[in-house]
């Protein structure tokens, strides 16, 4: 459950979401995308907002259950320490699809 009823990402965070329509981001609908981007690339200001908006429990569930491809091992290990997750099993990033083994014809 979100701690804040604000459904918009602060305008000052636009730099984190360069490739999407920032004005359409919704903190509920786009939570996994926002969590991944801020956890991986955010500065203290953005991380504080993330914690105030989603809370530590939601961040932990995201890291444990989602396995977002943008989250690096370094970020995962940092948040394991912050959240005192110990050996709790967390999802890894999804596997990249295997390429087609057949040769191109033409």
Secondary structure, DSSP 4 states (H G I P E B T S, - for coil): --S----S--GGGGGGGTTS-GGG--TTTTHHHHHHHHHHH--HHHHHHHHHHHHHHHHHHHHHHT--TT--HHHHHHHHHHTT-TT---PPPPPPPPPP-SPP--
